[in-house]
Structures are given as structure tokens and as C-alpha cells.
Amino acid sequence: MRILDWLRGKKAPQSASAGEHKEKKGEDFSDLVRSPLSANLCSDSESIFLPALQLAVTKINSGDMEGLEALRNAIRYRAKNRRVKFYRPGVVLMSGDDADNYFNAQDDLRKMIAQKALLDDVERSGQLIYRTQNIAGFDELVKIVRELLAEGRLSDAWCIQLIQNEITSTAKLGT
């Protein structure tokens, strides 16, 4: 919730408990991909997904919120969860176990990928992607994506790119 909304008297949305996060099986999520950009970001075809991702980033760089909404809707659609919670980086003060967990992000991300669980907890995936990028560098994320592509796991590779771009875009647009 933004501070201005709070000052205007708007209430913060109630968050669902962990068990309530997943939507009912068989629910229709087609409304999340009404825009061609969102639909293309849900494709596992490289020739469709990559130009759509490039277009979304171009829109975001020009300040157009459509690009960010398309990224978010594609993540929601792929996760089959309308109430996805996205990771928001901030100042981190830590010591002891917290510091160890921070520096284990790359290993934890690889475990999450191996378990095909990137979309089970998008916020945690985002946190691990962000930390991996900060610790090991952007090239490490590229390496992970290339490994997934070589294994034929396009959907997982695209999910990492969607989540990473959502985090970066949110920071750029200040949302």
C-alpha cells in the first residue's frame, strides 16, 4: 500500500493465508492474457516469447505501465495464481544465519529450479534471483537460463526472465 493511499484513508488489501494463495483447479485465467503482449509472454516458443519480452522492457523503459502489467500478468498466468506476491528488494541488515542464507541464494535458486518450484512462491523465487544477481552477477543468471534452455526447459528459463525483469522494472518505474 502506498503512503498516499493510506493518507487518503484507503485500506490495505487483506493478504490471503498461505493455504488460500492458489486458485481453484480448473479456474479460467484467460482474462490475465487478454492483451497480445501478455499472451505472447505466456508462450513457450522462443520466437514469440523473446520479442514480447523485448517489447515489454522497451515499454517499461519509456515509462509505459503496460509493459510491467504484461510481465505481472504473464507471471500470474503461468503460476495459475491471481494473488501472486512479488519480491520487493530493500535495505537488508543481517548477521549470522541471515548472512549465510543470503550467500546461499544461488544454491537455493538451483534447488528451487530442480524441484520445478519457481512459480510455487514467486516472492521467494524473486528474492533468490535478486540475491544471486547481486552476489554472483548478472552473468550467473544468464548462465542458469542458458543451462535451462540447453535442457529444453524453456518455461523455467522464461519464468526466471519474467521475474527478474519484473523486479528491475518495478524499481525503474517506482511502483
C-alpha positions in Angstrom: 0.0 0.0 0.0 1.3 3.4 -0.9 1.6 6.1 1.7 -0.6 8.5 -0.3 -3.4 5.9 -0.4 -3.1 5.4 3.3 -3.2 9.1 3.9 -6.4 9.3 1.8 -8.0 6.7 4.0 -7.8 3.7 1.7 -7.4 0.4 3.5 -4.6 -2.1 2.7 -5.8 -5.2 0.9 -6.1 -8.2 3.2 -3.5 -10.8 2.3 -4.6 -14.4 2.0 -3.0 -17.1 4.2 -0.5 -19.4 2.5 -3.2 -22.1 2.0 -5.5 -19.7 0.3 -3.0 -18.4 -2.3 -3.5 -21.0 -5.0 -6.7 -20.6 -7.0 -9.1 -23.5 -7.6 -8.2 -26.1 -10.1 -9.9 -25.6 -13.4 -10.3 -21.9 -12.9 -10.1 -19.8 -16.1 -7.2 -17.4 -16.2 -7.7 -16.2 -19.7 -8.5 -12.7 -18.5 -4.9 -12.3 -17.5 -3.7 -12.7 -21.1 -6.3 -10.5 -22.9 -3.6 -8.2 -24.3 -1.4 -9.6 -27.1 1.7 -8.7 -25.1 0.7 -10.7 -22.0 -0.4 -13.6 -24.2 2.9 -13.7 -26.0 4.8 -13.6 -22.7 3.0 -16.8 -21.8 4.3 -18.6 -24.9 7.0 -21.2 -24.5 8.0 -20.5 -28.1 11.3 -18.7 -28.2 10.3 -16.8 -31.4 7.2 -15.5 -29.7 8.4 -15.0 -26.1 11.7 -13.2 -26.6 10.3 -10.4 -28.9 7.4 -9.9 -26.4 9.9 -9.6 -23.5 11.9 -7.1 -25.5 8.7 -5.1 -26.3 7.7 -5.2 -22.6 11.1 -3.9 -21.5 11.0 -1.2 -24.2 7.6 0.0 -23.0 8.8 0.0 -19.4 11.9 2.0 -20.3 9.7 4.6 -21.9 7.6 4.7 -18.7 4.6 2.8 -20.1 3.0 0.7 -17.4 1.6 -1.7 -20.0 4.9 -3.5 -20.1 5.0 -4.0 -16.4 1.4 -5.2 -16.2 2.1 -7.6 -19.0 5.0 -9.1 -17.1 3.0 -9.4 -13.9 0.0 -10.9 -15.7 2.2 -13.4 -17.5 3.7 -14.5 -14.1 0.3 -14.8 -12.6 -1.0 -16.8 -15.6 2.0 -19.1 -15.5 1.6 -19.6 -11.7 -2.1 -20.1 -12.1 -2.4 -17.7 -9.1 -4.1 -14.2 -9.3 -2.7 -13.2 -5.9 1.0 -13.6 -6.6 3.1 -11.7 -4.2 6.1 -10.1 -5.9 9.5 -9.6 -4.3 10.5 -6.1 -3.4 14.2 -5.5 -2.7 15.1 -3.2 0.1 17.8 -2.5 2.6 19.0 -5.7 4.3 20.6 -5.7 7.7 21.7 -9.2 8.7 24.2 -11.3 10.7 24.8 -14.9 11.4 22.3 -17.3 9.8 20.7 -14.5 7.8 24.1 -13.7 6.1 24.6 -17.5 5.4 21.2 -17.7 3.8 21.9 -14.6 1.7 25.1 -16.1 0.3 23.4 -19.5 -0.3 20.9 -17.8 -2.7 22.4 -19.3 -5.8 22.3 -22.9 -4.4 18.8 -22.3 -3.1 17.7 -21.0 -6.5 19.2 -24.0 -8.3 17.3 -26.3 -5.8 14.1 -24.5 -6.5 14.6 -24.9 -10.2 15.4 -28.6 -9.8 12.1 -29.0 -7.9 10.3 -27.1 -10.7 9.0 -24.8 -7.9 9.8 -21.3 -9.3 6.1 -20.4 -9.5 5.1 -22.0 -6.2 6.4 -19.0 -4.3 7.1 -16.2 -6.8 8.2 -13.8 -4.0 10.8 -16.3 -2.7 12.0 -17.0 -6.3 12.3 -13.3 -6.9 14.4 -12.9 -3.7 16.7 -15.7 -4.8 17.0 -14.4 -8.3 17.8 -10.9 -6.9 20.3 -12.2 -4.4 22.0 -14.4 -7.0 22.4 -11.5 -9.3 23.8 -9.3 -6.5 26.3 -11.9 -5.3 27.3 -13.8 -8.4 26.5 -11.2 -11.0 24.0 -11.0 -13.9 26.2 -13.3 -15.9 25.4 -16.1 -13.4 21.7 -15.7 -14.1 22.4 -15.8 -17.8 24.3 -19.0 -17.3 21.4 -20.6 -15.4 19.0 -19.6 -18.1 21.3 -21.0 -20.8 21.5 -24.2 -18.9 17.8 -24.5 -18.7 17.5 -23.7 -22.4 20.0 -26.4 -23.2 18.0 -28.9 -21.1 14.8 -27.9 -23.1 13.2 -26.3 -20.0 12.1 -23.1 -21.8 9.2 -22.4 -19.4 11.6 -22.3 -16.4 14.1 -20.1 -18.3 11.3 -17.7 -19.3 10.0 -17.6 -15.7 13.4 -16.5 -14.4 13.5 -13.8 -17.1 9.9 -12.6 -16.3 10.6 -12.5 -12.5 14.0 -10.8 -12.9 12.5 -8.2 -15.3 9.5 -7.6 -13.0 11.9 -6.8 -10.1 14.1 -4.5 -12.3 11.1 -2.8 -13.9 9.4 -2.1 -10.6 12.5 -0.3 -9.4 12.7 1.7 -12.7 9.0 2.7 -12.6 9.0 3.3 -8.8 5.9 1.1 -8.3 
